[in-house]
Amino acid sequence: MESIPVHAIWLAQDDPKKNTAVLAGKRGNLRLHKNLRTLPKRGFILEPLCGKVFGPEDHHVLLEQHGAIVGLDCSWAHIESSVEQVMRKTRLQPRMLPLLLAANPVNWGKPGRLTTAEALATILYLIGKKEQAREVLGAFRWGERFFQLNQEPLDAYAEATTSEELVAVQFEFFDVDLDPSKEE
């Protein structure tokens, strides 16, 4: 099976030695971009503020139209300004993820506080590219734990037939405020 093109925009806002996009890029699991002009022209950019969840209606762009998934790699502390900066300069369609728990050591167990690699792996899993999803998280000792921690919601999201159904399913697993800009 053909793999989906996976990319990340790296804004260099955190330690590159601990950065999941940088590490996955070094392993060849994604293409890292510092310049927005080198991004693919068709596909989706994952950013948590857009308000539109990546749903079943979007799958065909990746599976049939050779679209790409692009992760926005920035610090959670600078999310609003980073999203604004990047979205002015790309035609990629913004999408956010359904709610999942982070398995990375920095945000362990926090709903929605995923690393770029976790976010990209989520999209791959939802479109049925489970092996490629595991490859993206393969560089991290906690990578498989992400799938274990989120197995039930991931499978339920993957089975949803519409975005509305997918969004509604979240509340079967999580009872939280979905605004990612709010800090605890």
BELJOLIN-V94336 format. One record per backbone hydrogen bond with DSSP energy under -1.0 kcal/mol. CO is the residue of the C=O (numbers start at 0). NH is the residue of the N-H. If there is no record, write none. Layout:
co=CO nh=NH
co=CO nh=NH
//
This chain:
co=4 nh=68
co=5 nh=30
co=6 nh=70
co=7 nh=32
co=8 nh=72
co=14 nh=17
co=18 nh=22
co=19 nh=23
co=20 nh=24
co=21 nh=25
co=22 nh=26
co=23 nh=28
co=24 nh=27
co=30 nh=7
co=32 nh=9
co=34 nh=37
co=35 nh=38
co=41 nh=67
co=42 nh=92
co=43 nh=69
co=44 nh=94
co=45 nh=71
co=46 nh=49
co=51 nh=95
co=54 nh=57
co=57 nh=60
co=58 nh=62
co=59 nh=63
co=59 nh=64
co=60 nh=66
co=67 nh=43
co=68 nh=6
co=69 nh=45
co=70 nh=8
co=72 nh=10
co=74 nh=77
co=75 nh=78
co=77 nh=81
co=78 nh=82
co=79 nh=83
co=80 nh=84
co=81 nh=85
co=82 nh=86
co=83 nh=87
co=85 nh=88
co=92 nh=44
co=94 nh=46
co=95 nh=53
co=99 nh=111
co=101 nh=108
co=106 nh=109
co=109 nh=101
co=109 nh=112
co=111 nh=113
co=114 nh=118
co=115 nh=119
co=116 nh=120
co=117 nh=121
co=118 nh=122
co=119 nh=123
co=120 nh=124
co=121 nh=125
co=122 nh=126
co=123 nh=128
co=124 nh=127
co=127 nh=129
co=128 nh=132
co=129 nh=133
co=130 nh=134
co=131 nh=135
co=132 nh=136
co=136 nh=139
co=139 nh=142
co=141 nh=145
co=143 nh=147
co=144 nh=148
co=145 nh=149
co=149 nh=153
co=150 nh=154
co=151 nh=155
co=152 nh=156
co=153 nh=157
co=154 nh=158
co=161 nh=165
co=162 nh=166
co=163 nh=167
co=164 nh=168
co=165 nh=169
co=168 nh=171
co=169 nh=172
co=169 nh=173
co=178 nh=181
//
